[in-house]
Amino acid sequence: MDDVRPRALIYESVLEALKRDLLGGTLRAGDRLPTVSAMADRMGVARASVREAYRVLQNMGILEVTQGRGTFVASLPGDDSSVLRRFQLADGQTLAHLFEARLVLEPAIAGFAAQRASRAEAEAIVDTAREQGRLQREGRDFLEPDIRFHELLLTAAHNPVVGRMVSAVNELLVDSRRRTMRIPGAADKATSYHLLIAFAVRDRDPGQARAVMEQHVRDVARDAGAVPGGSAP
């Protein structure tokens, strides 16, 4: 039977299980992790959720991927406290700062996409937004179309410099979405906003695309209690 829990919670459950194994010593430096498919079968979740958890831990330097061999626990210096410290540093990212970055980048990307997307690119963005909405309503895993929606917008913006900027901070941007999707109602709002943005891109309305994307980011920031623009402590 399909797991109907929200995708964000499924993803978090995978990440938390791996954290427990790492901190509890079940997983140690040099240990090989199961393949994505095997771990997904073991935990009864979608492969996308496992893949995302592995990716986050790899970017934290806790896991490493060896081509042709698999995914391993990195050789971490020190004891369990060093691993815990890495988790604390990652979890301590200031959401308000992340939302400030999203407000700089994402409305502009949406506006560029509305100006420059080809017909095929615009239709792909609409189709992906609709797919995300359908999966979300069915209680199914919608991680892949959510990520693909933002990737398609970036591609349709046709600005390689902006693309490199996003690539440099992509882990933080994805992390802000991961951490806020647990907010009640956030998934419903995200799919609705994405569809409105997709229609604006299809209709070649850059002002509308920028405005809706900005409202989307501000709305989720407010729900998360991390409104951007506050003064530094």
C-alpha positions as a Markdown table, in Angstrom:
| # | Residue | x | y | z |
|---|---|---|---|---|
| 1 | Met | 0.0 | 0.0 | 0.0 |
| 2 | Asp | 1.3 | 3.5 | -0.8 |
| 3 | Asp | 2.5 | 5.6 | 2.1 |
| 4 | Val | 0.2 | 8.6 | 2.2 |
| 5 | Arg | 2.2 | 10.7 | 4.7 |
| 6 | Pro | 3.3 | 14.1 | 3.4 |
| 7 | Arg | 6.6 | 13.8 | 1.5 |
| 8 | Ala | 8.4 | 16.2 | 3.7 |
| 9 | Leu | 7.7 | 14.0 | 6.7 |
| 10 | Ile | 8.8 | 10.8 | 4.8 |
| 11 | Tyr | 12.0 | 12.5 | 3.9 |
| 12 | Glu | 12.6 | 13.7 | 7.4 |
| 13 | Ser | 12.0 | 10.2 | 8.8 |
| 14 | Val | 14.8 | 8.8 | 6.5 |
| 15 | Leu | 17.2 | 11.6 | 7.5 |
| 16 | Glu | 16.4 | 11.2 | 11.2 |
| 17 | Ala | 16.8 | 7.4 | 11.0 |
| 18 | Leu | 20.3 | 7.8 | 9.4 |
| 19 | Lys | 21.2 | 10.4 | 12.1 |
| 20 | Arg | 20.3 | 8.0 | 14.9 |
| 21 | Asp | 22.4 | 5.2 | 13.3 |
| 22 | Leu | 25.4 | 7.5 | 12.9 |
| 23 | Leu | 25.2 | 9.0 | 16.4 |
| 24 | Gly | 24.4 | 5.6 | 18.0 |
| 25 | Gly | 27.3 | 3.9 | 16.4 |
| 26 | Thr | 25.3 | 1.5 | 14.2 |
| 27 | Leu | 26.9 | 3.2 | 11.3 |
| 28 | Arg | 30.6 | 3.9 | 11.6 |
| 29 | Ala | 33.3 | 5.4 | 9.4 |
| 30 | Gly | 33.9 | 3.2 | 6.3 |
| 31 | Asp | 30.6 | 1.4 | 6.5 |
| 32 | Arg | 28.8 | 1.0 | 3.2 |
| 33 | Leu | 25.2 | 2.1 | 3.1 |
| 34 | Pro | 22.5 | 0.1 | 1.2 |
| 35 | Thr | 21.7 | 1.3 | -2.3 |
| 36 | Val | 18.9 | 3.9 | -2.6 |
| 37 | Ser | 16.5 | 1.2 | -3.9 |
| 38 | Ala | 17.4 | -1.2 | -1.0 |
| 39 | Met | 17.0 | 1.5 | 1.6 |
| 40 | Ala | 13.7 | 2.6 | 0.1 |
| 41 | Asp | 12.4 | -1.0 | 0.3 |
| 42 | Arg | 13.7 | -1.4 | 3.8 |
| 43 | Met | 12.0 | 1.7 | 5.1 |
| 44 | Gly | 8.9 | 1.5 | 2.9 |
| 45 | Val | 9.4 | 4.9 | 1.3 |
| 46 | Ala | 10.0 | 6.3 | -2.2 |
| 47 | Arg | 13.5 | 6.2 | -3.6 |
| 48 | Ala | 13.4 | 10.0 | -4.0 |
| 49 | Ser | 13.2 | 10.5 | -0.2 |
| 50 | Val | 16.2 | 8.2 | 0.4 |
| 51 | Arg | 18.1 | 9.9 | -2.4 |
| 52 | Glu | 17.5 | 13.3 | -0.9 |
| 53 | Ala | 18.6 | 12.2 | 2.6 |
| 54 | Tyr | 21.8 | 10.7 | 1.2 |
| 55 | Arg | 22.5 | 13.9 | -0.8 |
| 56 | Val | 22.1 | 16.1 | 2.3 |
| 57 | Leu | 24.4 | 13.9 | 4.3 |
| 58 | Gln | 26.9 | 13.9 | 1.5 |
| 59 | Asn | 26.9 | 17.7 | 1.3 |
| 60 | Met | 27.5 | 17.8 | 5.0 |
| 61 | Gly | 30.6 | 15.7 | 4.5 |
| 62 | Ile | 29.2 | 12.8 | 6.5 |
| 63 | Leu | 28.7 | 10.4 | 3.5 |
| 64 | Glu | 30.9 | 10.0 | 0.5 |
| 65 | Val | 30.1 | 8.4 | -2.8 |
| 66 | Thr | 32.7 | 6.3 | -4.5 |
| 67 | Gln | 32.0 | 5.7 | -8.2 |
| 68 | Gly | 31.3 | 2.1 | -9.0 |
| 69 | Arg | 31.4 | 1.1 | -5.3 |
| 70 | Gly | 28.6 | 2.9 | -3.5 |
| 71 | Thr | 27.9 | 5.2 | -0.6 |
| 72 | Phe | 30.0 | 5.1 | 2.5 |
| 73 | Val | 30.2 | 6.8 | 5.9 |
| 74 | Ala | 33.1 | 9.2 | 5.6 |
| 75 | Ser | 36.2 | 8.9 | 7.7 |
| 76 | Leu | 35.2 | 11.6 | 10.3 |
| 77 | Pro | 37.8 | 13.0 | 12.7 |
| 78 | Gly | 37.1 | 12.7 | 16.5 |
| 79 | Asp | 34.2 | 10.9 | 18.2 |
| 80 | Asp | 30.5 | 11.1 | 18.0 |
| 81 | Ser | 30.5 | 14.7 | 19.2 |
| 82 | Ser | 32.1 | 15.8 | 15.9 |
| 83 | Val | 29.2 | 14.2 | 13.9 |
| 84 | Leu | 26.7 | 15.8 | 16.3 |
| 85 | Arg | 28.4 | 19.2 | 15.8 |
| 86 | Arg | 28.0 | 18.8 | 12.0 |
| 87 | Phe | 24.3 | 18.2 | 12.4 |
| 88 | Gln | 24.0 | 21.1 | 14.7 |
| 89 | Leu | 25.7 | 23.5 | 12.3 |
| 90 | Ala | 23.6 | 22.3 | 9.4 |
| 91 | Asp | 20.4 | 22.7 | 11.5 |
| 92 | Gly | 21.4 | 26.0 | 12.8 |
| 93 | Gln | 21.3 | 27.8 | 9.4 |
| 94 | Thr | 19.2 | 31.0 | 9.9 |
| 95 | Leu | 16.0 | 30.6 | 8.0 |
| 96 | Ala | 15.6 | 34.3 | 7.7 |
| 97 | His | 18.9 | 34.5 | 5.8 |
| 98 | Leu | 17.8 | 31.7 | 3.5 |
| 99 | Phe | 14.6 | 33.4 | 2.7 |
| 100 | Glu | 16.4 | 36.6 | 2.0 |
| 101 | Ala | 18.5 | 34.7 | -0.6 |
| 102 | Arg | 15.4 | 33.2 | -2.1 |
| 103 | Leu | 13.8 | 36.6 | -2.4 |
| 104 | Val | 16.8 | 37.9 | -4.3 |
| 105 | Leu | 17.0 | 34.9 | -6.7 |
| 106 | Glu | 13.6 | 33.3 | -7.2 |
| 107 | Pro | 11.4 | 36.2 | -8.2 |
| 108 | Ala | 14.0 | 37.3 | -10.8 |
| 109 | Ile | 14.3 | 33.8 | -12.1 |
| 110 | Ala | 10.6 | 33.5 | -12.5 |
| 111 | Gly | 10.5 | 36.9 | -14.3 |
| 112 | Phe | 13.3 | 35.9 | -16.7 |
| 113 | Ala | 11.5 | 32.6 | -17.4 |
| 114 | Ala | 8.3 | 34.5 | -18.3 |
| 115 | Gln | 10.3 | 36.7 | -20.7 |
| 116 | Arg | 12.5 | 34.1 | -22.3 |
| 117 | Ala | 10.9 | 30.6 | -22.1 |
| 118 | Ser | 10.2 | 28.8 | -25.3 |
| 119 | Arg | 6.8 | 27.4 | -25.8 |
| 120 | Ala | 8.0 | 23.9 | -25.0 |
| 121 | Glu | 9.8 | 25.1 | -21.9 |
| 122 | Ala | 6.7 | 27.0 | -20.7 |
| 123 | Glu | 4.5 | 23.9 | -21.3 |
| 124 | Ala | 6.9 | 21.7 | -19.4 |
| 125 | Ile | 6.7 | 24.1 | -16.4 |
| 126 | Val | 2.9 | 24.0 | -16.4 |
| 127 | Asp | 2.9 | 20.2 | -16.8 |
| 128 | Thr | 5.3 | 19.9 | -13.8 |
| 129 | Ala | 3.3 | 22.2 | -11.6 |
| 130 | Arg | 0.2 | 20.2 | -12.4 |
| 131 | Glu | 1.9 | 16.9 | -11.7 |
| 132 | Gln | 3.2 | 18.2 | -8.3 |
| 133 | Gly | -0.4 | 19.3 | -7.4 |
| 134 | Arg | -1.8 | 16.0 | -8.4 |
| 135 | Leu | 0.7 | 14.0 | -6.4 |
| 136 | Gln | 0.3 | 16.3 | -3.4 |
| 137 | Arg | -3.5 | 15.9 | -3.4 |
| 138 | Glu | -3.2 | 12.1 | -3.6 |
| 139 | Gly | -0.8 | 12.2 | -0.6 |
| 140 | Arg | 2.0 | 10.8 | -2.7 |
| 141 | Asp | 5.7 | 11.7 | -3.0 |
| 142 | Phe | 6.1 | 14.9 | -4.9 |
| 143 | Leu | 9.8 | 15.7 | -4.3 |
| 144 | Glu | 10.9 | 15.1 | -7.8 |
| 145 | Pro | 8.4 | 17.4 | -9.6 |
| 146 | Asp | 8.9 | 20.1 | -6.9 |
| 147 | Ile | 12.7 | 20.1 | -7.6 |
| 148 | Arg | 12.1 | 19.8 | -11.4 |
| 149 | Phe | 9.8 | 22.9 | -11.3 |
| 150 | His | 12.5 | 25.1 | -10.0 |
| 151 | Glu | 15.1 | 23.6 | -12.3 |
| 152 | Leu | 12.9 | 24.2 | -15.3 |
| 153 | Leu | 12.3 | 27.8 | -14.3 |
| 154 | Leu | 16.1 | 28.3 | -14.0 |
| 155 | Thr | 16.7 | 26.7 | -17.4 |
| 156 | Ala | 14.0 | 28.9 | -19.0 |
| 157 | Ala | 15.6 | 32.0 | -17.5 |
| 158 | His | 18.4 | 31.5 | -20.0 |
| 159 | Asn | 21.0 | 33.2 | -17.8 |
| 160 | Pro | 24.1 | 31.1 | -17.2 |
| 161 | Val | 25.5 | 33.5 | -14.6 |
| 162 | Val | 22.3 | 33.2 | -12.5 |
| 163 | Gly | 22.5 | 29.5 | -13.0 |
| 164 | Arg | 26.0 | 29.4 | -11.5 |
| 165 | Met | 24.9 | 31.5 | -8.6 |
| 166 | Val | 22.0 | 29.2 | -7.8 |
| 167 | Ser | 24.3 | 26.2 | -8.1 |
| 168 | Ala | 26.6 | 27.7 | -5.5 |
| 169 | Val | 23.8 | 28.0 | -2.9 |
| 170 | Asn | 21.4 | 25.3 | -4.1 |
| 171 | Glu | 21.9 | 23.2 | -1.0 |
| 172 | Leu | 20.9 | 26.0 | 1.2 |
| 173 | Leu | 17.9 | 26.9 | -0.9 |
| 174 | Val | 16.7 | 23.2 | -1.0 |
| 175 | Asp | 17.3 | 23.0 | 2.8 |
| 176 | Ser | 15.0 | 26.0 | 3.4 |
| 177 | Arg | 12.2 | 24.2 | 1.5 |
| 178 | Arg | 12.9 | 20.9 | 3.3 |
| 179 | Arg | 12.7 | 22.6 | 6.7 |
| 180 | Thr | 9.5 | 24.5 | 6.0 |
| 181 | Met | 7.4 | 21.8 | 4.2 |
| 182 | Arg | 6.5 | 20.4 | 7.6 |
| 183 | Ile | 4.4 | 23.5 | 8.3 |
| 184 | Pro | 0.7 | 22.6 | 8.2 |
| 185 | Gly | -0.8 | 23.7 | 4.9 |
| 186 | Ala | 2.6 | 24.6 | 3.4 |
| 187 | Ala | 2.4 | 21.8 | 0.7 |
| 188 | Asp | -1.0 | 23.0 | -0.4 |
| 189 | Lys | 0.1 | 26.6 | -0.7 |
| 190 | Ala | 3.3 | 25.6 | -2.6 |
| 191 | Thr | 1.5 | 23.7 | -5.3 |
| 192 | Ser | -1.1 | 26.5 | -5.7 |
| 193 | Tyr | 1.6 | 29.1 | -6.0 |
| 194 | His | 3.6 | 27.0 | -8.4 |
| 195 | Leu | 0.7 | 26.6 | -10.7 |
| 196 | Leu | 0.0 | 30.4 | -10.8 |
| 197 | Ile | 3.7 | 31.0 | -11.5 |
| 198 | Ala | 3.6 | 28.4 | -14.3 |
| 199 | Phe | 0.6 | 30.1 | -15.9 |
| 200 | Ala | 2.3 | 33.5 | -15.7 |
| 201 | Val | 5.3 | 32.0 | -17.5 |
| 202 | Arg | 3.1 | 30.5 | -20.2 |
| 203 | Asp | 1.3 | 33.8 | -20.6 |
| 204 | Arg | 4.6 | 35.7 | -20.9 |
| 205 | Asp | 3.7 | 37.9 | -17.9 |
| 206 | Pro | 7.1 | 38.6 | -16.1 |
| 207 | Gly | 5.5 | 41.0 | -13.7 |
| 208 | Gln | 3.0 | 38.5 | -12.5 |
| 209 | Ala | 5.6 | 35.7 | -12.4 |
| 210 | Arg | 7.9 | 37.8 | -10.2 |
| 211 | Ala | 5.1 | 39.1 | -8.0 |
| 212 | Val | 3.6 | 35.6 | -7.3 |
| 213 | Met | 7.0 | 34.1 | -6.6 |
| 214 | Glu | 7.8 | 36.9 | -4.2 |
| 215 | Gln | 4.5 | 36.4 | -2.5 |
| 216 | His | 5.1 | 32.7 | -2.3 |
| 217 | Val | 8.5 | 33.1 | -0.6 |
| 218 | Arg | 7.2 | 35.8 | 1.8 |
| 219 | Asp | 4.2 | 33.7 | 2.7 |
| 220 | Val | 6.1 | 30.6 | 3.6 |
| 221 | Ala | 8.7 | 32.7 | 5.5 |
| 222 | Arg | 5.9 | 34.2 | 7.5 |
| 223 | Asp | 4.4 | 30.8 | 8.3 |
| 224 | Ala | 7.9 | 29.6 | 9.4 |
| 225 | Gly | 8.3 | 32.6 | 11.7 |
| 226 | Ala | 11.4 | 33.7 | 9.7 |
| 227 | Val | 10.3 | 36.9 | 8.0 |
| 228 | Pro | 13.3 | 38.3 | 6.0 |
| 229 | Gly | 14.5 | 41.8 | 6.5 |
| 230 | Gly | 15.0 | 42.0 | 10.2 |
| 231 | Ser | 17.9 | 43.8 | 11.7 |
| 232 | Ala | 21.1 | 42.0 | 12.7 |
| 233 | Pro | 21.4 | 41.1 | 16.4 |
